[in-house]
Amino acid sequence: MRQVLPDLWETQEDNPFPGLRTHAYLWTGKNNVLFYSVAGEADFDELDRLGGITDQYLSHQDEAGPMLGRIAERFGSRLHAAAAETDMVGRHARIDVPLTERHVDDNGVEIVPTPGHTVGSICYLVPGADGTRYLFTGDTLYRGASGTWRAGYIEGMSDARALADSLRLLATTEPDVVISSAFAGESGVHRIDPREWPAHIDRALTGLSAAVQG
Protein backbone atom coordinates (compact mmCIF):
# COMPACT_ATOMS: atom_id res chain seq x y z
CA MET A 1 0.00 0.00 0.00
CA ARG A 2 1.25 3.47 -0.83
CA GLN A 3 -0.24 6.70 0.48
CA VAL A 4 -0.94 9.05 -2.43
CA LEU A 5 -3.09 11.67 -0.66
CA PRO A 6 -3.80 12.36 3.02
CA ASP A 7 -6.84 10.08 2.97
CA LEU A 8 -6.11 7.90 -0.06
CA TRP A 9 -3.96 4.78 -0.40
CA GLU A 10 -3.27 2.73 -3.52
CA THR A 11 -2.78 -1.03 -3.63
CA GLN A 12 0.00 -2.82 -5.43
CA GLU A 13 -0.02 -2.53 -9.20
CA ASP A 14 -1.71 -5.07 -11.42
CA ASN A 15 -0.96 -5.50 -15.13
CA PRO A 16 -3.92 -7.28 -16.70
CA PHE A 17 -2.69 -6.60 -20.25
CA PRO A 18 0.63 -5.43 -21.73
CA GLY A 19 0.91 -1.65 -21.34
CA LEU A 20 -2.09 -1.45 -19.01
CA ARG A 21 -1.68 -0.72 -15.31
CA THR A 22 -4.27 -0.66 -12.53
CA HIS A 23 -4.60 -0.06 -8.79
CA ALA A 24 -7.42 -0.21 -6.30
CA TYR A 25 -7.73 2.71 -3.85
CA LEU A 26 -8.63 2.85 -0.17
CA TRP A 27 -10.35 6.09 0.82
CA THR A 28 -10.30 6.63 4.57
CA GLY A 29 -13.18 9.09 4.76
CA LYS A 30 -16.22 8.52 6.92
CA ASN A 31 -15.52 4.79 6.60
CA ASN A 32 -12.81 2.76 4.89
CA VAL A 33 -13.97 2.47 1.31
CA LEU A 34 -12.20 0.46 -1.40
CA PHE A 35 -12.73 1.63 -4.97
CA TYR A 36 -12.23 -0.89 -7.78
CA SER A 37 -10.70 -4.27 -6.87
CA VAL A 38 -7.39 -5.96 -6.15
CA ALA A 39 -5.71 -8.75 -8.10
CA GLY A 40 -4.57 -10.72 -5.05
CA GLU A 41 -4.20 -10.82 -1.29
CA ALA A 42 -0.77 -9.15 -1.08
CA ASP A 43 -2.20 -5.98 0.49
CA PHE A 44 -4.61 -7.64 2.93
CA ASP A 45 -2.43 -7.31 6.03
CA GLU A 46 -1.71 -3.66 5.26
CA LEU A 47 -5.40 -3.03 4.67
CA ASP A 48 -6.06 -4.56 8.09
CA ARG A 49 -3.51 -2.21 9.62
CA LEU A 50 -5.30 0.75 8.04
CA GLY A 51 -8.60 -0.32 9.58
CA GLY A 52 -9.90 -2.82 7.05
CA ILE A 53 -12.60 -2.28 4.44
CA THR A 54 -16.21 -1.44 5.29
CA ASP A 55 -17.43 -1.05 1.71
CA GLN A 56 -16.19 -1.86 -1.79
CA TYR A 57 -17.38 0.02 -4.88
CA LEU A 58 -16.95 -1.36 -8.39
CA SER A 59 -16.85 0.99 -11.36
CA HIS A 60 -17.92 -1.71 -13.82
CA GLN A 61 -18.26 -5.43 -14.32
CA ASP A 62 -14.71 -6.03 -15.58
CA GLU A 63 -13.50 -5.57 -11.99
CA ALA A 64 -15.53 -8.58 -10.85
CA GLY A 65 -13.61 -11.75 -10.07
CA PRO A 66 -12.79 -14.26 -7.35
CA MET A 67 -11.21 -11.56 -5.17
CA LEU A 68 -14.63 -10.04 -4.45
CA GLY A 69 -15.56 -13.02 -2.32
CA ARG A 70 -12.19 -13.08 -0.58
CA ILE A 71 -12.42 -9.39 0.28
CA ALA A 72 -15.92 -9.82 1.72
CA GLU A 73 -14.84 -12.87 3.72
CA ARG A 74 -11.71 -11.23 5.14
CA PHE A 75 -13.13 -7.78 5.93
CA GLY A 76 -16.90 -8.26 6.13
CA SER A 77 -17.33 -5.46 3.60
CA ARG A 78 -20.45 -4.56 1.63
CA LEU A 79 -20.25 -4.68 -2.16
CA HIS A 80 -21.69 -1.75 -4.13
CA ALA A 81 -22.10 -2.24 -7.89
CA ALA A 82 -24.43 -1.44 -10.75
CA ALA A 83 -27.75 -3.25 -10.68
CA ALA A 84 -27.50 -3.40 -14.49
CA GLU A 85 -24.45 -5.66 -14.17
CA THR A 86 -25.83 -8.05 -11.56
CA ASP A 87 -25.54 -11.08 -13.84
CA MET A 88 -21.82 -10.61 -14.48
CA VAL A 89 -20.82 -9.46 -10.99
CA GLY A 90 -23.09 -12.05 -9.38
CA ARG A 91 -21.00 -14.87 -10.82
CA HIS A 92 -18.38 -13.96 -8.24
CA ALA A 93 -20.14 -12.26 -5.31
CA ARG A 94 -23.47 -10.98 -4.10
CA ILE A 95 -24.10 -7.27 -4.65
CA ASP A 96 -25.13 -5.95 -1.23
CA VAL A 97 -25.99 -2.47 -2.50
CA PRO A 98 -27.24 -2.42 -6.12
CA LEU A 99 -26.80 1.01 -7.68
CA THR A 100 -29.29 2.49 -10.12
CA GLU A 101 -29.40 6.28 -9.90
CA ARG A 102 -27.38 9.32 -8.92
CA HIS A 103 -27.33 10.07 -5.20
CA VAL A 104 -25.04 10.59 -2.20
CA ASP A 105 -24.97 7.57 0.10
CA ASP A 106 -24.29 7.13 3.82
CA ASN A 107 -20.53 6.91 3.21
CA GLY A 108 -20.54 10.36 1.62
CA VAL A 109 -19.95 8.81 -1.81
CA GLU A 110 -21.82 10.41 -4.71
CA ILE A 111 -22.84 7.73 -7.17
CA VAL A 112 -22.74 9.04 -10.76
CA PRO A 113 -24.01 6.47 -13.29
CA THR A 114 -21.98 6.80 -16.49
CA PRO A 115 -22.99 4.02 -18.90
CA GLY A 116 -21.06 3.62 -22.11
CA HIS A 117 -17.77 1.85 -21.43
CA THR A 118 -20.03 -0.93 -20.17
CA VAL A 119 -23.77 -0.87 -19.66
CA GLY A 120 -23.47 -0.28 -15.92
CA SER A 121 -20.32 1.83 -15.62
CA ILE A 122 -20.39 4.17 -12.62
CA CYS A 123 -18.13 7.01 -11.48
CA TYR A 124 -17.85 8.16 -7.88
CA LEU A 125 -17.31 11.63 -6.42
CA VAL A 126 -16.10 12.03 -2.83
CA PRO A 127 -14.91 14.90 -0.60
CA GLY A 128 -11.19 14.76 0.13
CA ALA A 129 -9.67 15.45 3.54
CA ASP A 130 -8.26 18.81 2.41
CA GLY A 131 -11.54 20.10 0.97
CA THR A 132 -10.85 18.92 -2.57
CA ARG A 133 -13.10 16.68 -4.65
CA TYR A 134 -11.94 13.26 -5.85
CA LEU A 135 -13.53 11.78 -8.97
CA PHE A 136 -13.10 8.02 -9.48
CA THR A 137 -13.67 7.37 -13.19
CA GLY A 138 -12.98 3.64 -13.48
CA ASP A 139 -12.33 2.87 -17.15
CA THR A 140 -14.83 5.45 -18.41
CA LEU A 141 -12.11 8.10 -18.64
CA TYR A 142 -8.35 7.93 -18.15
CA ARG A 143 -5.27 9.99 -18.94
CA GLY A 144 -3.05 8.48 -21.59
CA ALA A 145 0.73 8.39 -21.53
CA SER A 146 0.79 11.58 -23.64
CA GLY A 147 -1.20 13.47 -21.00
CA THR A 148 -4.40 13.62 -23.05
CA TRP A 149 -7.61 12.40 -21.42
CA ARG A 150 -9.22 9.51 -23.28
CA ALA A 151 -12.62 7.88 -23.26
CA GLY A 152 -12.69 4.18 -22.41
CA TYR A 153 -14.22 3.05 -25.68
CA ILE A 154 -13.84 -0.57 -26.77
CA GLU A 155 -15.24 -1.40 -30.18
CA GLY A 156 -17.84 -4.13 -30.04
CA MET A 157 -18.43 -3.71 -26.31
CA SER A 158 -18.92 -0.02 -25.55
CA ASP A 159 -21.88 2.17 -26.49
CA ALA A 160 -20.32 5.28 -28.03
CA ARG A 161 -23.43 7.44 -27.80
CA ALA A 162 -24.04 6.60 -24.14
CA LEU A 163 -20.35 7.11 -23.39
CA ALA A 164 -20.39 10.57 -24.99
CA ASP A 165 -23.41 11.53 -22.90
CA SER A 166 -21.65 10.28 -19.78
CA LEU A 167 -18.54 12.30 -20.57
CA ARG A 168 -20.66 15.43 -20.93
CA LEU A 169 -22.13 14.70 -17.51
CA LEU A 170 -18.64 14.30 -16.02
CA ALA A 171 -17.70 17.69 -17.46
CA THR A 172 -20.01 19.26 -14.84
CA THR A 173 -18.46 17.56 -11.78
CA GLU A 174 -15.60 20.04 -11.08
CA PRO A 175 -13.08 17.58 -9.58
CA ASP A 176 -9.70 18.54 -8.14
CA VAL A 177 -8.29 15.01 -8.35
CA VAL A 178 -9.19 12.38 -10.94
CA ILE A 179 -8.47 8.71 -10.23
CA SER A 180 -8.96 6.13 -12.96
CA SER A 181 -8.74 2.38 -12.64
CA ALA A 182 -6.71 1.61 -15.74
CA PHE A 183 -3.97 4.02 -16.80
CA ALA A 184 -1.14 4.15 -19.31
CA GLY A 185 1.34 6.62 -17.77
CA GLU A 186 3.13 6.77 -14.44
CA SER A 187 0.06 7.13 -12.24
CA GLY A 188 -3.71 6.85 -12.23
CA VAL A 189 -4.05 9.76 -9.78
CA HIS A 190 -4.00 13.27 -11.26
CA ARG A 191 -4.50 16.69 -9.72
CA ILE A 192 -6.21 19.06 -12.11
CA ASP A 193 -7.57 22.59 -12.22
CA PRO A 194 -11.37 22.20 -12.07
CA ARG A 195 -11.71 25.17 -14.42
CA GLU A 196 -9.85 23.22 -17.10
CA TRP A 197 -11.83 20.03 -16.66
CA PRO A 198 -14.47 20.75 -19.35
CA ALA A 199 -11.68 21.30 -21.89
CA HIS A 200 -10.15 17.93 -20.98
CA ILE A 201 -13.55 16.34 -21.54
CA ASP A 202 -13.90 18.08 -24.90
CA ARG A 203 -10.62 16.54 -26.02
CA ALA A 204 -11.78 13.11 -24.83
CA LEU A 205 -14.99 13.56 -26.82
CA THR A 206 -12.98 14.49 -29.91
CA GLY A 207 -10.87 11.37 -29.49
CA LEU A 208 -13.96 9.23 -29.00
CA SER A 209 -15.50 10.56 -32.20
CA ALA A 210 -12.31 9.79 -34.12
CA ALA A 211 -12.18 6.26 -32.70
CA VAL A 212 -15.77 5.55 -33.67
CA GLN A 213 -15.29 6.86 -37.20
CA GLY A 214 -12.31 4.61 -37.56
C-alpha positions in Angstrom: 0.0 0.0 0.0 1.2 3.5 -0.8 -0.2 6.7 0.5 -0.9 9.1 -2.4 -3.1 11.7 -0.7 -3.8 12.4 3.0 -6.8 10.1 3.0 -6.1 7.9 -0.1 -4.0 4.8 -0.4 -3.3 2.7 -3.5 -2.8 -1.0 -3.6 0.0 -2.8 -5.4 0.0 -2.5 -9.2 -1.7 -5.1 -11.4 -1.0 -5.5 -15.1 -3.9 -7.3 -16.7 -2.7 -6.6 -20.2 0.6 -5.4 -21.7 0.9 -1.7 -21.3 -2.1 -1.5 -19.0 -1.7 -0.7 -15.3 -4.3 -0.7 -12.5 -4.6 -0.1 -8.8 -7.4 -0.2 -6.3 -7.7 2.7 -3.8 -8.6 2.9 -0.2 -10.4 6.1 0.8 -10.3 6.6 4.6 -13.2 9.1 4.8 -16.2 8.5 6.9 -15.5 4.8 6.6 -12.8 2.8 4.9 -14.0 2.5 1.3 -12.2 0.5 -1.4 -12.7 1.6 -5.0 -12.2 -0.9 -7.8 -10.7 -4.3 -6.9 -7.4 -6.0 -6.1 -5.7 -8.7 -8.1 -4.6 -10.7 -5.1 -4.2 -10.8 -1.3 -0.8 -9.2 -1.1 -2.2 -6.0 0.5 -4.6 -7.6 2.9 -2.4 -7.3 6.0 -1.7 -3.7 5.3 -5.4 -3.0 4.7 -6.1 -4.6 8.1 -3.5 -2.2 9.6 -5.3 0.7 8.0 -8.6 -0.3 9.6 -9.9 -2.8 7.1 -12.6 -2.3 4.4 -16.2 -1.4 5.3 -17.4 -1.1 1.7 -16.2 -1.9 -1.8 -17.4 0.0 -4.9 -17.0 -1.4 -8.4 -16.9 1.0 -11.4 -17.9 -1.7 -13.8 -18.3 -5.4 -14.3 -14.7 -6.0 -15.6 -13.5 -5.6 -12.0 -15.5 -8.6 -10.9 -13.6 -11.8 -10.1 -12.8 -14.3 -7.3 -11.2 -11.6 -5.2 -14.6 -10.0 -4.5 -15.6 -13.0 -2.3 -12.2 -13.1 -0.6 -12.4 -9.4 0.3 -15.9 -9.8 1.7 -14.8 -12.9 3.7 -11.7 -11.2 5.1 -13.1 -7.8 5.9 -16.9 -8.3 6.1 -17.3 -5.5 3.6 -20.4 -4.6 1.6 -20.2 -4.7 -2.2 -21.7 -1.8 -4.1 -22.1 -2.2 -7.9 -24.4 -1.4 -10.8 -27.8 -3.3 -10.7 -27.5 -3.4 -14.5 -24.4 -5.7 -14.2 -25.8 -8.1 -11.6 -25.5 -11.1 -13.8 -21.8 -10.6 -14.5 -20.8 -9.5 -11.0 -23.1 -12.1 -9.4 -21.0 -14.9 -10.8 -18.4 -14.0 -8.2 -20.1 -12.3 -5.3 -23.5 -11.0 -4.1 -24.1 -7.3 -4.6 -25.1 -5.9 -1.2 -26.0 -2.5 -2.5 -27.2 -2.4 -6.1 -26.8 1.0 -7.7 -29.3 2.5 -10.1 -29.4 6.3 -9.9 -27.4 9.3 -8.9 -27.3 10.1 -5.2 -25.0 10.6 -2.2 -25.0 7.6 0.1 -24.3 7.1 3.8 -20.5 6.9 3.2 -20.5 10.4 1.6 -20.0 8.8 -1.8 -21.8 10.4 -4.7 -22.8 7.7 -7.2 -22.7 9.0 -10.8 -24.0 6.5 -13.3 -22.0 6.8 -16.5 -23.0 4.0 -18.9 -21.1 3.6 -22.1 -17.8 1.8 -21.4 -20.0 -0.9 -20.2 -23.8 -0.9 -19.7 -23.5 -0.3 -15.9 -20.3 1.8 -15.6 -20.4 4.2 -12.6 -18.1 7.0 -11.5 -17.8 8.2 -7.9 -17.3 11.6 -6.4 -16.1 12.0 -2.8 -14.9 14.9 -0.6 -11.2 14.8 0.1 -9.7 15.5 3.5 -8.3 18.8 2.4 -11.5 20.1 1.0 -10.9 18.9 -2.6 -13.1 16.7 -4.6 -11.9 13.3 -5.9 -13.5 11.8 -9.0 -13.1 8.0 -9.5 -13.7 7.4 -13.2 -13.0 3.6 -13.5 -12.3 2.9 -17.1 -14.8 5.4 -18.4 -12.1 8.1 -18.6 -8.3 7.9 -18.2 -5.3 10.0 -18.9 -3.0 8.5 -21.6 0.7 8.4 -21.5 0.8 11.6 -23.6 -1.2 13.5 -21.0 -4.4 13.6 -23.0 -7.6 12.4 -21.4 -9.2 9.5 -23.3 -12.6 7.9 -23.3 -12.7 4.2 -22.4 -14.2 3.1 -25.7 -13.8 -0.6 -26.8 -15.2 -1.4 -30.2 -17.8 -4.1 -30.0 -18.4 -3.7 -26.3 -18.9 0.0 -25.5 -21.9 2.2 -26.5 -20.3 5.3 -28.0 -23.4 7.4 -27.8 -24.0 6.6 -24.1 -20.3 7.1 -23.4 -20.4 10.6 -25.0 -23.4 11.5 -22.9 -21.6 10.3 -19.8 -18.5 12.3 -20.6 -20.7 15.4 -20.9 -22.1 14.7 -17.5 -18.6 14.3 -16.0 -17.7 17.7 -17.5 -20.0 19.3 -14.8 -18.5 17.6 -11.8 -15.6 20.0 -11.1 -13.1 17.6 -9.6 -9.7 18.5 -8.1 -8.3 15.0 -8.3 -9.2 12.4 -10.9 -8.5 8.7 -10.2 -9.0 6.1 -13.0 -8.7 2.4 -12.6 -6.7 1.6 -15.7 -4.0 4.0 -16.8 -1.1 4.2 -19.3 1.3 6.6 -17.8 3.1 6.8 -14.4 0.1 7.1 -12.2 -3.7 6.8 -12.2 -4.0 9.8 -9.8 -4.0 13.3 -11.3 -4.5 16.7 -9.7 -6.2 19.1 -12.1 -7.6 22.6 -12.2 -11.4 22.2 -12.1 -11.7 25.2 -14.4 -9.8 23.2 -17.1 -11.8 20.0 -16.7 -14.5 20.8 -19.3 -11.7 21.3 -21.9 -10.2 17.9 -21.0 -13.6 16.3 -21.5 -13.9 18.1 -24.9 -10.6 16.5 -26.0 -11.8 13.1 -24.8 -15.0 13.6 -26.8 -13.0 14.5 -29.9 -10.9 11.4 -29.5 -14.0 9.2 -29.0 -15.5 10.6 -32.2 -12.3 9.8 -34.1 -12.2 6.3 -32.7 -15.8 5.5 -33.7 -15.3 6.9 -37.2 -12.3 4.6 -37.6 
